[in-house]
Amino acid sequence: MSREQAKAIIEKLVERYAEHRKEYHLADYNEQKTRQDFINPFFKALGWDIDNEKGDSEAYREVIYEDKVVVKGKAKAPDYGFRLSGSGKKRLFYVEAKKPSVPLKTNKESAYQLRRYGSSAQAHVSILTNFEDFIIYDCSKVPNLNDAATVARLKHIHFEDYVKEFDYIYDIFSHEAVTKGRFDKFVQASATKKGTDTLDKRFVQSLDQWRKYLATSIAVNNKKINDEELNFAVQLTIDRLIFLRFCEDRSVEPYGQLQKATSKGDAYKNLFDLFKQADDKYNSGLFDFEKDKITPSLKIDNKVIKNVIEELYYPKCNYEFSVMPVEILGNAYEQFLGKVIRITPARGVKIEEKPEVRKAGGVFIRHNTL
């Protein structure tokens, strides 16, 4: 399809939308209809194989319709992932679709959903649209739950301006633009690269916070535990939680099982029951209770466990573990493991850099993984 043909198709979509706009804002005109009537034809006009007419397998098709898992009414994945055929799992950009009645210019929840997924997958530019509006976001910075809808917004185009802005859209997001490298140039020029809260930096901050929560509670409630045992217990507990959350978001474990286990009763005891089940299932050193004689008898405040678990789930969790690159996790853990917990005389805790890190000027030179 030529550029002129694509422009003509989008112009017709705009005319049809304008003619029946009031109807499209009614409650019964939902997201699925919006995608079918407008968003799919829009991206098809831009040269994308929306309907997989090439007959590629799921592993190679250009446009991935993300599996929707709805938790408490919230969709946890955007609707489309775009990539070049045969390029593997790497998504170039995501598109989150909404129905026209959702006011995207001010809807911070929709923006957060898109940016959270894009930042976790390192798809540094992505799109939020209900056809009424086409909004491009910089996803290179990890979002905050309370960010306004305008934060990290690169450009907003109203449907009435699609024809006027056609060259801009086509020269960035068309299949032709991607194959010729124009999309990559746009990302390099637009996505924030310096002075930002990057994914690995933010994840290290989260790991540090969870370590402090757990270490403080364990030190207070387990009077006989020493420094070495405390570091072992905190590290292993965090490793287990992260492992099981990764399994949940990658559909290996039931989604929300950690939340369910800690919703009532003794939160840590219930959590530990899951750890023992994981020992039977995975036969992994992570859950080896023949060697681990410390964590089974720990006492940890319910509030602390629940706070950590809450921060591992949407909406408080800034990360989508199903698409987080393993390299990010490794980089974060390398920095995280460069610190050690010390118990103070008053049974408080102090977290400080390991001696070898201080000598290296803040660089942790040993490589550690989950």
C-alpha positions in Angstrom: 0.0 0.0 0.0 1.4 3.4 -1.0 1.6 6.4 1.3 -1.2 8.1 -0.7 -3.4 5.1 -0.3 -2.8 5.0 3.4 -3.6 8.7 3.8 -6.9 8.2 1.9 -7.9 5.3 4.2 -7.2 7.3 7.3 -9.1 10.3 5.9 -12.2 8.1 5.4 -11.9 6.7 8.9 -11.8 10.3 10.2 -14.9 11.2 8.2 -16.9 8.2 9.4 -15.9 8.9 13.0 -16.8 12.5 12.8 -20.2 11.7 11.3 -21.2 9.3 14.1 -19.1 10.7 16.9 -22.0 11.0 19.4 -22.9 7.4 18.9 -19.3 6.3 19.6 -19.4 8.1 22.9 -22.3 6.0 24.2 -21.7 3.5 26.9 -22.4 0.4 24.8 -19.8 1.3 22.2 -16.9 -0.5 23.8 -13.2 -1.0 23.4 -13.6 -4.1 21.2 -15.7 -2.2 18.7 -13.3 0.7 18.7 -10.5 -1.6 17.9 -12.4 -3.4 15.1 -13.9 -0.3 13.5 -11.0 2.2 13.8 -7.8 1.2 15.4 -7.2 -2.0 13.4 -7.9 -0.3 10.1 -5.7 2.7 11.1 -2.6 0.5 11.7 -3.4 -1.7 8.8 -3.2 1.5 6.6 0.2 2.1 8.1 1.4 -1.2 6.6 1.2 -3.5 9.6 -0.1 -7.0 9.1 -2.8 -6.6 11.7 -4.8 -9.7 10.5 -1.7 -11.9 10.1 -2.5 -12.3 6.4 1.1 -13.7 5.9 0.1 -16.7 8.1 3.1 -16.3 10.4 3.2 -18.4 13.6 2.6 -16.7 16.9 6.3 -16.5 17.4 6.8 -14.5 14.2 3.7 -12.4 13.6 4.2 -8.7 13.5 1.3 -7.6 15.6 0.7 -9.4 18.9 -2.6 -9.1 20.6 -1.6 -9.3 24.2 -3.4 -11.8 26.4 -5.7 -9.9 28.7 -5.7 -10.9 32.4 -8.2 -8.8 34.3 -7.5 -8.3 38.0 -10.0 -6.4 40.1 -11.3 -4.9 36.9 -7.8 -3.7 35.7 -6.3 -5.0 32.5 -2.6 -5.8 33.1 -1.3 -5.7 29.5 -1.7 -3.3 26.6 -3.7 -4.5 23.6 -1.1 -4.5 20.9 2.6 -5.2 20.7 4.3 -4.2 17.4 7.5 -5.8 16.1 9.2 -6.7 12.9 8.4 -10.2 11.6 11.1 -12.7 12.7 12.6 -10.2 15.2 11.9 -12.4 18.2 10.1 -11.3 21.4 11.3 -7.7 21.4 8.4 -5.2 21.0 9.2 -2.0 19.2 6.2 -0.2 20.7 2.9 -0.9 22.4 -0.5 0.4 21.8 -3.1 0.6 24.6 -6.6 1.0 23.3 -9.6 2.5 25.1 -13.2 3.3 24.0 -13.9 6.8 22.8 -15.8 7.8 26.0 -12.6 7.5 28.0 -11.0 11.0 28.3 -7.5 10.1 27.5 -6.1 13.6 27.7 -6.7 13.6 31.5 -6.9 9.9 32.3 -3.8 9.2 34.3 -4.7 5.6 35.0 -4.6 4.7 31.3 -1.3 6.5 30.9 0.2 4.7 33.9 -0.9 1.3 32.5 0.8 2.0 29.2 4.0 3.5 30.6 4.4 0.8 33.2 4.3 -1.9 30.6 6.5 0.0 28.1 9.1 0.9 30.7 9.3 -2.7 32.0 9.8 -4.1 28.4 12.1 -1.2 27.5 9.8 -0.2 24.6 10.8 3.4 25.1 8.0 5.0 23.0 4.4 3.7 23.0 0.9 4.9 22.1 -2.4 5.4 24.0 -5.4 5.8 21.7 -9.2 5.6 21.5 -9.1 6.9 18.0 -10.5 10.2 19.3 -7.0 10.9 20.6 -3.6 9.5 19.6 -1.1 10.1 22.4 2.6 9.2 22.2 4.4 8.6 25.5 8.0 8.4 26.5 8.2 5.1 28.4 12.0 5.3 29.1 11.3 6.6 32.6 9.6 4.4 35.2 6.2 5.9 36.0 4.8 6.8 39.3 1.2 5.9 40.2 0.3 9.5 40.9 1.8 11.0 37.7 -0.6 13.2 35.8 -1.6 12.1 32.3 0.6 14.8 30.8 3.8 13.4 32.4 6.1 11.9 29.7 3.7 12.8 27.0 5.5 13.5 23.7 2.7 14.4 21.5 -1.1 14.5 21.4 -3.0 14.4 18.1 -6.8 14.8 18.0 -8.6 12.7 15.3 -9.6 15.9 13.5 -5.8 16.5 12.9 -4.9 13.0 11.7 -4.9 14.0 8.0 -2.9 17.2 8.7 -0.5 15.2 10.9 -0.4 12.2 8.6 3.2 12.6 7.5 4.3 12.8 11.1 2.5 9.6 12.1 3.5 7.7 8.9 7.2 8.7 9.2 7.4 7.3 12.7 4.9 4.5 13.1 4.4 3.0 9.7 5.9 -0.4 8.9 8.0 1.4 6.2 9.3 3.9 8.8 10.3 1.1 11.1 12.2 -0.9 8.5 14.0 2.2 7.2 15.2 3.1 10.8 13.1 6.3 11.1 11.3 4.9 14.2 14.6 4.2 15.9 15.8 7.7 15.2 12.6 9.2 16.7 13.1 7.1 19.8 16.7 8.1 20.2 15.8 11.8 19.8 12.7 11.8 21.9 13.0 9.3 24.8 14.8 10.6 27.8 18.2 9.0 28.3 19.9 11.0 31.0 19.0 12.0 34.5 16.0 9.8 34.6 14.7 7.1 37.0 15.6 4.2 34.8 14.2 0.7 35.3 17.2 -0.9 37.0 17.7 2.1 39.2 14.1 2.1 40.3 14.1 -1.6 40.9 17.2 -1.3 43.1 15.4 1.3 45.1 12.5 -1.1 45.6 14.8 -4.0 46.6 16.5 -1.7 49.1 13.1 -0.7 50.6 11.9 -4.3 50.9 15.2 -5.2 52.5 14.8 -2.5 55.1 11.1 -3.5 55.9 12.0 -7.1 56.4 15.3 -6.6 58.2 13.8 -4.2 60.7 10.9 -6.6 61.6 13.1 -9.7 61.7 15.7 -8.0 64.0 13.0 -6.9 66.4 11.0 -10.1 66.5 13.8 -12.6 66.5 16.2 -11.6 69.3 18.7 -14.4 68.8 19.4 -13.8 65.2 22.9 -12.4 64.3 24.1 -10.2 61.4 25.0 -13.1 59.2 21.7 -15.0 59.8 19.7 -11.8 59.2 21.4 -11.1 55.9 20.8 -14.7 54.8 17.1 -14.6 55.9 16.3 -11.3 54.2 18.1 -12.1 51.0 16.5 -15.5 50.7 13.0 -14.2 51.5 13.2 -11.5 48.8 14.6 -13.9 46.3 11.7 -16.3 46.9 9.1 -13.5 46.5 10.6 -12.2 43.3 10.9 -15.7 41.9 7.2 -16.5 42.6 6.1 -13.1 41.3 8.0 -13.7 38.0 6.3 -17.1 37.8 2.9 -15.5 38.3 3.3 -12.8 35.6 4.7 -15.4 33.2 1.7 -17.7 33.9 3.7 -20.4 35.6 2.0 -19.8 38.9 -1.6 -18.6 39.5 -1.8 -14.8 39.4 -2.3 -13.2 42.9 -1.4 -16.3 45.0 1.0 -14.2 47.2 -1.8 -11.7 47.8 -4.3 -14.4 48.6 -1.9 -16.2 51.0 -1.2 -13.0 53.0 -4.7 -11.6 53.1 -5.6 -13.1 56.5 -4.1 -15.0 59.4 -0.3 -15.2 60.0 1.0 -13.7 56.7 4.5 -15.1 56.9 3.4 -18.6 57.9 0.9 -18.7 55.0 3.6 -17.4 52.7 6.0 -20.1 53.9 3.4 -22.7 53.0 3.8 -21.5 49.4 7.6 -21.7 49.7 7.3 -25.4 50.8 5.0 -26.1 47.8 7.6 -24.4 45.6 10.3 -26.7 47.1 8.3 -29.8 46.0 7.5 -28.3 42.6 10.9 -26.8 41.5 13.4 -28.8 43.5 15.5 -25.6 43.6 18.2 -24.5 46.0 16.1 -21.4 46.5 13.6 -23.5 48.5 16.1 -26.0 50.0 14.9 -26.4 53.6 17.5 -29.1 54.3 20.1 -26.4 54.2 18.0 -23.5 55.4 17.3 -23.8 59.1 16.7 -20.1 59.7 13.7 -18.9 57.7 11.2 -21.6 58.8 11.1 -20.3 62.4 11.1 -16.6 61.7 8.6 -14.2 63.1 7.8 -11.2 60.8 5.0 -8.6 61.4 1.9 -9.1 59.3 2.0 -5.4 58.3 5.5 -5.7 56.9 4.8 -8.8 54.8 1.6 -7.2 53.5 3.4 -4.0 52.6 6.0 -5.9 50.6 3.4 -8.0 48.8 1.3 -5.0 48.0 4.3 -3.3 46.4 4.8 -6.3 44.1 1.3 -5.9 42.5 -0.5 -3.4 40.3 -1.2 -0.6 40.9 1.6 0.1 43.4 4.1 -2.0 41.6 5.8 0.0 38.8 7.0 -3.1 37.0 5.5 -5.7 34.7 7.6 -8.8 35.5 6.3 -10.7 32.4 8.3 -8.5 30.1 11.2 -7.3 32.3 14.5 -8.3 30.7 16.7 -10.7 32.7 19.6 -8.3 32.2 17.7 -5.6 34.2 17.1 -8.0 37.0 20.8 -9.0 37.0 22.1 -5.4 37.0 19.7 -4.5 39.8 20.7 -7.4 41.9 24.4 -6.7 41.4 23.9 -3.3 42.9 21.6 -4.6 45.6 24.0 -7.3 46.8 26.7 -4.7 47.3 25.2 -3.8 50.6 25.0 -5.5 54.0 22.7 -5.3 57.0 24.1 -4.6 60.5 22.1 -5.0 63.7 22.5 -2.1 66.1 22.8 -2.5 69.9 19.1 -1.4 70.2 18.1 -4.1 67.7 17.6 -1.6 65.0 19.2 -2.2 61.6 21.8 -0.3 59.6 22.4 -0.9 55.9 25.8 -0.1 54.5 28.1 -0.9 51.6 30.2 -4.0 51.8 34.0 -3.3 52.3 34.9 -4.5 48.9 32.4 -2.1 47.3 33.8 0.9 49.3 37.3 0.0 48.1 36.1 -0.2 44.5 34.5 3.2 44.7 30.9 2.1 44.7 31.3 -0.7 42.1 30.3 -4.2 43.2 32.7 -6.4 41.2 31.3 -9.9 42.1 28.5 -11.2 39.9 25.4 -12.6 41.7 22.1 -13.8 40.4 18.9 -15.1 41.7 
